[in-house]
């Protein structure tokens, strides 16, 4: 498994071959940069390395504190085993996610996939509570309903999973999890209604996931209702382990 610095350099070279501008602000890049980000944007997009729950990514006030399980994860657990994320869903990271998701800015999607790959490797190497499995059998993107997919034109989670799979050498299973209902967008609902909105929304294929270790991929996790419902569907279909990786939390 290559080191995190080597992975960043390799990923950065792939993006730099296609652009000479910062993928966040579009300013000209300085010479000899390792990533397609200017120094200011690179600082604003630094990963969250402390002060979070390693099982669900819930963040505290002190970003320098050691990671530790939150009260909810200590008391009730989660339907997934391990968790990885890059940073908080705010500021410039949020702008990158929205630009990729709703405006098809593929360079930003490749950048997010690079962040996701590094976050997954870092979490898998930590060996503590909430550490993802280092060798998943399948990468499963969170699906869109066909009607939503037709409107948007692509599934951002599928594209992130496709790019991540190339980086970590794990096969992609885009049909292992399907969306049965075209639900109201989660972002339009208060937290208490999000789980009800997703009741019966997902189904997983036992022929593909039973007995397998699954890494579930999504772009963002906010309340966790979508990831929780999807992970439960994978469990019901017989997955022996479900880990989660998201770009933003």
N, C-alpha and C positions, 0 to 999 in steps of 0.2 A: 504494500500500500504506500503510494508516494506521500511525502510530507505535505503539510498544508501550504507551505511557501512554494514548493515546487508545483503544486496543483494550481495555485493562483498565477504563477508565472506562465505556465503552459496555457491556461485558459485566456490570460491576457494577451498572449502572442496571437492566438487565433482571432480574437476580436480586433486587435490592432492591425492585423493584415488587411482588414476591410474598412478601417476608418482612421482618421487623424484628428477627430474631435471627441471631446468628452461626451460620453453617452448620457450624462445627466443634464448638463447645462449647454452642450454644444459648443463650448469654447475650445479654442485650439489647445491641443495637448502639448506639454513640454517634451523635449527629447528624452529618450531612455526611460520612459515610464513603463511600469510592469502591467498596469491595467488601463483600460480606456476611460480613465477618470482623471480629471484635474486634481491637484492636491487638495483644494477646498472641498470638492465633492467627495473625494475619498475619505476625508475626515468626517464628513457628515454622514457617510454610509458605513462607518466602522461597525463591525459586529458587536452584539451585546455579549459580553464574556462573563458577566457576574450579576449577582442580584436578581436571579430568576429561579423559578421552579424547573428542575430538569425534566420533569414528567409532563408538564403542560405549558411551560413557558410563561406563566404568570410572573409579572415583574414587580419588584419592590422599589423603594425610593433610592436605595444605595446601589448604584451600578457596580461598585467595587466590592460588594459583599460576596462571599462564597455562595455558589448555587446551593439551594436547599429546598426540600419538598414543602409546598404550600399546605395550608390546613386542609383544603379540600382533597388533595392527593393523599395526605396521610390518613384521612378519615374514610374516604369512599373509593379512592382509586379511580381509574379510567378504563374504558374498554380497549385501550391500546397499551402497549408495553413500553416502548421508547419514543422519544420525541426529539426533534431537532428544528431549530429556526435560526434565521440570520439576525433579525433585529425587530424593534418595535414598529408597528404599522402607523407611522406618523412622518411628517416632514418630507424629506426628499425620497425616502424609501417608499412611502405611500404614493408619491407622484410617479415613481418608476412603475409600480404595480398598476396604477390606473392607466398610465400611458400605454403599457403593454396590453392590458386587458381590454381596453375600450377603443384604443386608437391603432392597434396593430403595430406598435413600434418594436420590431423584432430584435433590434440591437439591444434594447432595454431588457427584452425577455432573455436573451443570451447572458446578459450581465446578471440577472436575477438567478438564472440556472447555475451560474458559476458560484454565486453566494450560497446557493442551496447545497451544492456539492461540498463546498468547504465546511459549511455548518454541519452537514451529515457526518462527514469524516471526523470532525472535531468531537461531536457528541458520541459517535460510535467508539472513539478511542478513550473516552473518559472513564469507562468501566464502573461508573457509579449508578445510583438509582436513576431510572429513566433513560439509560443509554440504549440507543438503537442497536439492532443486530448488525454486525459488520458485513454480513454476507446474505442479504435478502434473496429469496428465490424469485420474487416477482416485484416489479414496480407497477402500482395501480394508480392511475390518475383519478381524482374526483370527477365524476362525469357530469355533463350538462344534459338536460332534456333535449331531444331532437329539435323541438321548436325553438328553444333558446340557442342551440347551436346554429341553426339556420339563420337566426337573427344576427348573432355575433360574428359568425363566419369561421370561428375556430375555438377550440377549448384550450384556454391558457394553461390549465393544469396538465393536460396531455402534452403540450409543447414543453413545459418545464420537465415533465417526467421523461420525455424522449431525450432531451439534452442531458439530463442527469444520468440516465441509463448508459449513455455513451461514456460518461466520465467514470462511472463506478463499475461498468461491465456487468450490469444486471439486466435481464430481459424485461421488456415492457409487455404488459397484458392490458391493452386498452379496453377490452370487452369483458374483463373479469367482474366489473362492477357497472351496473346500469342504473339510470335514473328513471323511475316509473311514472312520476308525476311532475308536471311543470308547476312547481310551487311559486308562491309569491317571493320575490327577491328578499333574502334574509336581511339585507341592509335597510329595508323599509320597515322592519318590524322591531318592537322592543324585545329585549333579551328573553323575557318570560314566554313570549309567543313563538320564539324561533324553533324550539324543539317540537312543539305541537305542529307547526307548519311543515316539518319534515317527517312526520309520522308516516311510515310506509313508503317513503320516497325512494329508497335504494333497495336493490337486490343484487346479490353476488352469485356467481356461477360456481357451484361446488366442484364441477369437473375441472375448473382451473385453479381454485384456491384451497381446496381441502388438503390438509396435511402440509401446506406450504407456509413459508415465512414471507409475509407481505409488507412492503413499504408503501404506504399510502401517501400520495403527493397532492398538495394543494398550494395555491398561491398565498392565501391569507387565512389565518385563524383568528377570529375575534372572540365571540362567546364560546366557540367550540362546538356548537350544535351540529353543524354540517359534518365535521370530522367525527364527532361522536356517533352520529347516526350511521355514517358510512362504515366506521370501524365495527359497529355492532352487526351490520349486514355481513361483513367479511367473517366475523366470528361465527355467525349462524351458519354460514356456508362451509365451515370447517377449517378455517385458517388457524394454524397452531400458534402463530405469533403475528401481531399487527404492530408495526411501528409507523410513525407519522413524521413527515418532513414538510415544513412550510417556509416560504421565503420571509414572510412577515407575520408578526404576532401582535 
